[in-house]
Amino acid sequence: MISENLQLILPSLPENINQVEKFVEDICDEYNINNTYFGNILVALTEAFENAMVHGNGKDPVKKVHIIFTHKPEGLSFIVKDEGKGFDINQISDPTDINSDTDESKGRGIFLIKSLADEVKFLGNGSTVEILFKISSINSEMAIDRINQLKKYSGIKETTSSQNDIKKSS
């Protein structure tokens, strides 16, 4: 069984993307994450690793990228931290803004991460990002569906999506 807290520390080398992929696969296997969420997590984390490696650490193999996984009540949290000086998230333009005169390739990784994750927080000076995937809602819906199937089988009225009903039926 995987711990609820894991850490992966990697030198800023492009070939280490494989270790990030394996890290995500192991976690998603342990928590029985469906293919859609697995894809979102994989792409968001590999993008965050690449941003940390390239933009944060300047591809310096001496500098490390830290990925910290935590299973929280609201879902799966991944913190990606580099050893760079950071950046101001407010200075990154929206790559989908057709009226912007800045380089349209800048900010695409951040845009992609924000699009795939349920919550993204830039911490400290911008050298740390927390990416959250709220898988608890999937499990809750599945639990309610199973409770309703059991109630239907036994002739009891179906349940709404109340957490209290889940706790009472468990």
C-alpha positions in Angstrom: 0.0 0.0 0.0 1.2 3.5 -0.9 1.7 6.0 1.9 -0.7 9.0 2.1 2.4 11.2 1.7 5.2 10.6 -0.8 8.0 12.6 -2.1 10.0 12.4 -5.4 13.2 14.5 -5.7 14.7 14.6 -9.2 17.6 16.4 -10.9 16.5 18.8 -13.6 17.1 16.4 -16.5 14.5 15.8 -19.3 14.9 12.0 -19.0 13.5 12.2 -15.5 10.0 12.7 -16.9 9.8 8.9 -17.0 10.1 8.8 -13.2 7.3 11.4 -12.9 5.1 9.3 -15.1 5.8 6.2 -13.0 5.1 8.1 -9.8 1.7 9.2 -11.1 0.9 5.7 -12.4 1.7 4.1 -9.0 -0.5 6.6 -7.1 -3.4 6.4 -9.6 -3.2 2.6 -9.4 -3.3 2.6 -5.6 -6.3 5.0 -5.5 -8.1 3.3 -8.4 -8.2 6.5 -10.4 -10.2 6.3 -13.7 -8.6 6.9 -17.1 -9.9 10.4 -17.5 -8.6 11.6 -14.1 -5.3 9.6 -14.7 -4.8 11.5 -18.0 -5.5 14.9 -16.3 -3.1 14.1 -13.4 -0.4 12.7 -15.7 -0.4 15.7 -18.1 -0.7 18.3 -15.4 2.2 16.8 -13.4 4.5 16.2 -16.3 3.9 19.8 -17.4 4.5 21.2 -13.9 7.8 19.1 -13.7 8.9 20.4 -17.1 8.1 24.0 -16.1 10.0 23.6 -12.9 13.0 22.0 -14.7 13.1 24.5 -17.6 11.8 27.8 -16.3 12.5 27.4 -12.6 15.8 25.6 -12.5 17.1 26.7 -16.0 17.8 23.1 -16.9 20.6 23.0 -14.3 21.0 19.3 -13.4 22.5 20.2 -10.1 19.1 21.8 -9.1 16.3 19.5 -8.0 12.6 19.4 -8.6 10.6 18.2 -5.6 7.2 16.6 -6.1 5.2 15.9 -2.9 2.1 13.9 -3.0 -0.5 14.0 -0.2 -3.8 12.2 0.0 -6.2 14.8 1.5 -9.9 14.4 2.4 -10.8 16.6 -0.6 -8.6 14.6 -3.0 -5.1 14.1 -4.3 -2.6 17.0 -3.8 0.7 17.3 -5.7 3.1 20.1 -4.8 5.9 20.7 -7.4 8.7 22.9 -6.2 11.9 24.1 -8.0 15.0 25.8 -6.7 14.6 28.8 -9.0 13.9 32.4 -8.0 10.2 32.1 -8.8 7.9 34.3 -10.8 4.8 36.5 -10.5 1.8 34.5 -11.8 0.0 37.8 -12.4 2.7 38.7 -15.1 1.9 35.6 -17.1 -0.5 36.4 -19.9 -3.5 34.3 -21.0 -2.3 32.3 -24.0 -5.9 32.2 -25.3 -6.3 36.0 -25.4 -6.3 36.9 -29.1 -5.8 40.6 -28.2 -2.6 40.0 -26.3 0.6 41.1 -28.0 2.9 38.9 -25.9 4.5 35.7 -27.1 1.5 33.3 -27.3 3.6 30.3 -26.3 4.2 31.8 -22.8 1.8 30.6 -20.2 0.5 27.6 -22.1 1.8 25.1 -19.6 0.2 27.0 -16.7 -3.1 27.3 -18.7 -3.0 23.6 -19.4 -2.4 22.7 -15.7 -5.2 25.0 -14.6 -7.6 23.5 -17.2 -6.9 19.9 -16.1 -6.8 20.3 -12.3 -9.6 21.1 -10.0 -7.5 23.6 -8.1 -4.1 25.2 -8.6 -2.3 27.5 -6.1 1.0 29.3 -6.7 2.8 29.5 -3.4 5.6 31.7 -2.0 7.5 33.4 -4.7 6.0 31.2 -7.5 8.6 28.5 -7.3 6.0 26.2 -5.7 2.7 25.1 -7.2 0.0 22.9 -5.5 -2.2 21.0 -7.9 -5.3 19.4 -6.4 -7.6 16.8 -8.0 -10.8 16.4 -6.1 -11.4 12.6 -6.4 -13.4 12.5 -3.3 -16.5 13.6 -5.2 -16.1 10.7 -7.6 -16.0 8.3 -4.6 -19.0 10.0 -2.9 -21.1 9.7 -6.1 -20.1 6.0 -6.4 -21.0 5.4 -2.8 -24.4 7.1 -3.1 -25.1 5.0 -6.2 -24.3 1.8 -4.5 -26.4 2.8 -1.4 -29.3 3.5 -3.8 -28.9 0.2 -5.5 -28.9 -1.6 -2.1 -32.0 0.4 -1.0 -33.8 -0.3 -4.3 -33.1 -4.0 -3.9 -34.5 -3.9 -0.4 -37.5 -1.7 -1.2 -36.3 1.5 0.6 -36.7 5.0 -0.9 -33.5 6.3 -2.8 -31.0 8.6 -1.2 -30.0 12.1 -2.3 -26.3 13.1 -2.3 -26.1 13.8 1.4 -22.9 12.9 3.2 -24.9 12.0 6.3 -26.7 9.3 4.4 -23.4 7.8 3.4 -22.2 7.7 7.0 -25.5 6.3 8.3 -25.5 3.5 5.7 -21.8 2.5 6.1 
